[in-house]
Amino acid sequence: QAQFIESGGGLVQAGGSLKLSCTVTIATISKRTVGWFRQVPGKEREFVAGITWSGVMTTYEGSAEGRFTISRDNDKNTAYLEMNSLQPEDTAVYYCNIDEKEYGNSYLIRNRHLGYWGQGTAVTVSG
């Protein structure tokens, strides 16, 4: 069973930046798409970004496009989410997950991922 260890969240003013990290403990991470998701209390968990195993293909939620950059380091079993120009609407708990299958694209992970989550890392953006 994989474990997701997210870190890097914190408090930041609007317009600031944060870089989140996600370490995944699973043997096949190097060939699986990794995705970032976020959730606000009372709302559904939302897909934010995905990246294929090779890093060639990425997918972003509309409001994240142009501001967030997802990347990965397979040697470290780690994925990252660099967030710039943060806005109060980005406030949420951010989680990562991986595709259930190998060699998937960067889109399918929004609904095809492992059925459990880590603790997430909280991001709070002040106005």
Secondary structure by P-SEA (a helix, b strand, c coil): cbbbbbcbbbbbcccbbbbbbbbbbccccccbbbbbbbbcccccccccccccccccbbbbcccccccbbbbbcccccbbbbbbcccccccccbbbbbbbcccccccccccccccccccbbbbbbbcc
